[in-house]
Amino acid sequence: MNANEILQRLVTMEPVRTSDLPSDQRGIYALIDHEGRISYIGSTSAANENFRKRIHARHRTGSETYSHYFSKVYNCGRMYRCRLSQQGHPDADTAKRLRSLFVLEYCRAVYVPIDGSKPEIERLEAEVIKLAPASHTRWNRATGLTYPEPSDLVDALIEKLRLGLPEREAVERQRRLADG
């Protein structure tokens, strides 16, 4: 499979929830934001990696300061947490849980399994990124990129989760912290 074919598959395949990604395959993937747009193209190439581990367990729930792009770009408003100064803070933990559930609810991924060596997958990833429109790679190597809070979707999720007053107050405090 060549880079053009991989990009075509990423663009045309039906997106899946991060929890539905396979845990026995690796290759090239794309992250899809809450508006349904491909925003990042990456790969999981190491022998001990897979799509579910890389995307569901890292991009969705990982650190806001590293290359865990869902965590990074949705670290805003009521989903905000300062990793360096709020480690273990109850309000920040609530906000991070809300963010992880937001990504699970509203964001998606697409993937192309590739049976190849780490160098082969990484080479294909670089070729796919080079071919992709800039809009599909706007998160790639983006530092400091954070979306404005998608308030309507966050409101709907808070209602769906039936968050109680203490949790709602906690995430409101996080919003004020993010804004200030």
N, C-alpha and C positions, 0 to 999 in steps of 0.2 A: 504494500500500500504506500502511495506517495503522499506528499504534503497537500497537494491539491485535493486528493480524494478524502483525506482526513478532515480538512477544513470544510469540504462540502457536507460530509456526514455530521460534523459538529453543528453546522448551520441549519441542517434540515431535520435532524432527529428530534423526537419528542422529548422534552426535558423531563427529568425525574426529580423527586424529592431527594434530599441528601441522604435520608435514612434508607432509601431504596437502592442505593448504589451497591454494586457488587463488591464483595470482600475477597474475591479470588482472582481479580484481574487488575492489570496495570496498563498504562498507556498515556494517551493525550486526553485532556478534558477541558471544558469551558465552564466557568461560573456564570450564572444568569441572575441578574439583580431582580429586585421586587417589581420592576416595570417590565420584566420579560426580555431584557436586553443582555446579550452576551457582553460581558465586561472584562473578562480575564481568560487567558488561555495558559494552561500549564501542563505539567506532566507528573506522573508518579512513576519513577523509573527504577528505583532501588528494588532489589529482589524481595525485601521484607515489607514492601509498601503495597497498597491497593487503593482503588478509588474511594471506597467507603472510609478507610482510615485517613487518607489525605484530606478529603473534602468534608465529610460529616464530623470527624473527630478533631480535625485541625483547623481548616478554614472556618468552620462554623463556630467552634467553641474555643479556639486557641487564643493566643495573646494578641492584643490590639497593636502591639508595637513591632511585631515580626511580619512575616509574609503569610499571615492567615487573613486573607482578604475580606471574607465576610465579617469577621470580628473587627477588622480595621475600619472598613468603610461605614459600618453601621454602629460605630462607637459614638453615638450622638444622642442628644435629648435624653429621654427617659431610659435609654439603653446604654448610657455612658458609664464608663468606669475608668478611673486613672489607675493603671496597673502598678505604677511605681509607688503611689502614696496611699492607695486604698486596698492593698492586698488583705483579704480576709474581712474587710468592712462589710457589715450586713447589708447596707443600702447598695453598695457596689455589687455585692453578690447577687442581690435581687435584680438589679439592672442587667447584669451579665446573663442571668438565666432568661430574662425577658428577651434579650437580644438573640440568644441561641434559639429560643422558641420562635422568634420573629423570622429568622433565617429558615428554620424548618418549615414554617407556614407559608412564607411568601417567596422564597428564593429557590432556585433549581440548579441543576447541572446537566450537562451532556458529556458523553465520553465515547472514546474509540479504543477498544482493547487492542494492544499490540504485544505480540510475542516477540520480544527482541531483547537485546542486551541494554544495559543502562546507557552506554554511549549512543547506541542506535536510536533509542527513544528520545534522548536529549537532542540529538541532531534533528530528528523529525519535528520535535517541539519548536526548535529555533526556526526551521523552515516554515512551519505553519504560522508562527507569529509574524514572520516576515511577509507572508502572503496576506494575512488577515487585514481587514480594514482597521484603521486606528480606533474606531468606536468599539471594536471587539477586544482591544487590548488596553483600554484606558486605565485599568487598574494595574497592569503589569509594571512593576518597578515604581509605582506611584508612592511617593512619600507624603505623608500628611493629608492624604485624600480622605475626607469624611463627608458622607451625604448629610443633607439636612434631614432631620427626623421626618419620616413619612407618617405624620401625626394621625391621619385618618386610619391607616392600617394598624398603628400601634394602639389607638383607641379600641378598634374592633378586636384586636387580640386580647387586650386587657379584659374586655367584656367576655369574650369567649372563654378565657381562662378563669373568669370569675375571681379576679384578684380582690382580696379584701382591702379594707382601709389602710392597714399598716403597710402592705406592699405598695399600694397606690401612693401613699405619702413618701415612701422610700424612693420610688422612681421619680417622683416630683422633685425631691431634694437633689437627685442626680441630675435632673434636667437643669435646675438652677446652677448646679456646679459646672455643668457643661457650658452653659451660657455665660458664666461669669469668669 
